[in-house]
Amino acid sequence: MTTLDDLPIRADLRGRTPYGAPQKQVPVALNVNENTHPVPEDVAHDIVARLASAILTINRYPDREFGELRDRLAGYLGHGLTRDQIWAANGSNEVLQQILQAFGGPGRSVLGFPPTYSMHAIIASGTGTRWIDGTRDAGYDISPETAVREIERTRPDLVFFCSPNNPTGTPVSLETIAAAYDATDGIVVVDEAYAEFIPADQPTALTLLEGRDRLLVSRTMSKAFAFAGARLGYLAAHSAVTDALRLVRLPYHLSALTQAAAIAALAHADEMLAMVDDIKGQRDRIIVELERLGYAPVPSWSNFVLFGGVDDPHALFEALLERGVIIRDIGIEGHLRVSAGTEAETTAFLEAIAAVGRTPVAAKLNG
Ligand SMILES: *Cc1c(COP(=O)(O)O)cnc(C)c1O
C-alpha cells in the first residue's frame, strides 16, 4: 500500500505533520477559539438573501478585485484606510500564505516568536520559507530590545508577530512592533486575529501603518465576527503590498458566495460583534475561577486563556473530554488552552475541571 513516504514529495516536506486540531463532535467545544455564539437569525436571513442574489449570476466569474467587499472592510477598520490598502482571501491563513509566496519562498526566511500560532511555521514550510524561532522574554513578553536583538541575530526577510498572541493571549506592544520595523528592511506582519477582544482603550497596529510601507496587519472574520465557517481573512497595508499579493493569488480566489456573505455580515457588524463583551466577561471569569482552583492562568487580551499548573496536560485533556468538554493541548509543558464560550459552555468547563480536580486524574489514568 502506498503511503506518503513512498511518494516523490518535496524533500523539505518529508516527515512534516499537517495542522491537526481535533474536530470531534463534543457537546462543549472550546478548542479552536471560535466564537461559539450562533449568527443572529435576522443577520442570517440577510446573508441568505445576498447569497440568493449572487447565485443568479454564478455562471460568471466573481469580481476578481472584490471591490465592494474591500470598501466594506476598509469602512469597518476605519483609521482612514481605503479600498486600495485592503486585501482579502479565504481566511487569514490564505492571506499569510500569499504574503509568504510574494515575500518569502526558497532561500528566504521568516522570524517568529514561539510559542505562537502553529500555522505560521506550517505556512512557512508549505511555501518553502525557512522558519526561524525567535526567543521571548519572561511572561511570553517581547520587549523592543529583544525583538531588535533577534532580528539582528537572524537577519530574516520577514518578521511575524501575533498580537494578541495565540496560544498565550498576550499582546505585543506597539513599541516592539515599531522597533522591529526600524531594525529590518524586510516585511513585518502583525497577525491581529483577536484584535476585537483587546481592551477597548488600547490601540492596534493599524495605528502604525501610516508611513510604514513594509508593515502588514492581518485580521480575520473567523473569531470575534462569528464567521469561521465562511473563510474570510483580510489585510491592511500600503497599496503596493496589495499589488504584490495580486502576483501570487489565484484568479477569482474569493468566490462570489464568499464575497456576498461577507458583505452582508459586515453590514451587520454591530450585531455580529455584540457578543464580544460577553465573551471577554467569560474569559475574565475563567481566569478568576482557574486561579481559585489552583491553576496559573496567563493574563489574556483574547477570547481564550492559557493556563499553567497542570501536572499532566494530556490526562486533564482526556478527563475533560470524557465529561463532554474539549479544550486544547498545545504542547506547552504543564499548560492547556481553553476558549471562552457562552456563559453555559464556560460554566460546563469550569464545573468539569473542578470535578476532575477532586478525582485523582493521574492515578485513575495510570490504572
Ligand atoms: C484563528 C487564527 C487565525 C484565523 O485564521 P483564519 O484562516 O482567518 O480562520 C489567524 N491567526 C491566528 C493567530 C489565529 O489564532
The ligand as an SDF file (V2000), in Angstrom:
LIG
                    3D

 15 15  0  0  0  0  0  0  0  0999 V2000
   -7.6210   31.5630   14.4260 C   0  0  0  0  0  0  0  0  0  0  0  0
   -6.4530   32.3190   13.9560 C   0  0  0  0  0  0  0  0  0  0  0  0
   -6.4050   32.8270   12.6680 C   0  0  0  0  0  0  0  0  0  0  0  0
   -7.6110   32.6510   11.7890 C   0  0  0  0  0  0  0  0  0  0  0  0
   -7.3630   32.0670   10.6210 O   0  0  0  0  0  0  0  0  0  0  0  0
   -8.4970   32.1010    9.5050 P   0  0  0  0  0  0  0  0  0  0  0  0
   -7.7890   31.4390    8.3790 O   0  0  0  0  0  0  0  0  0  0  0  0
   -8.7990   33.5390    9.2500 O   0  0  0  0  0  0  0  0  0  0  0  0
   -9.6760   31.3480   10.0200 O   0  0  0  0  0  0  0  0  0  0  0  0
   -5.3170   33.5490   12.2610 C   0  0  0  0  0  0  0  0  0  0  0  0
   -4.3070   33.7970   13.1160 N   0  0  0  0  0  0  0  0  0  0  0  0
   -4.3260   33.3640   14.3700 C   0  0  0  0  0  0  0  0  0  0  0  0
   -3.2170   33.6880   15.2770 C   0  0  0  0  0  0  0  0  0  0  0  0
   -5.3850   32.5940   14.8240 C   0  0  0  0  0  0  0  0  0  0  0  0
   -5.3870   32.1380   16.0730 O   0  0  0  0  0  0  0  0  0  0  0  0
  1  2  1  0
  2  3  1  0
  2 14  2  0
  3  4  1  0
  3 10  2  0
  4  5  1  0
  5  6  1  0
  6  7  2  0
  6  8  1  0
  6  9  1  0
 10 11  1  0
 11 12  2  0
 12 13  1  0
 12 14  1  0
 14 15  1  0
M  END
$$$$
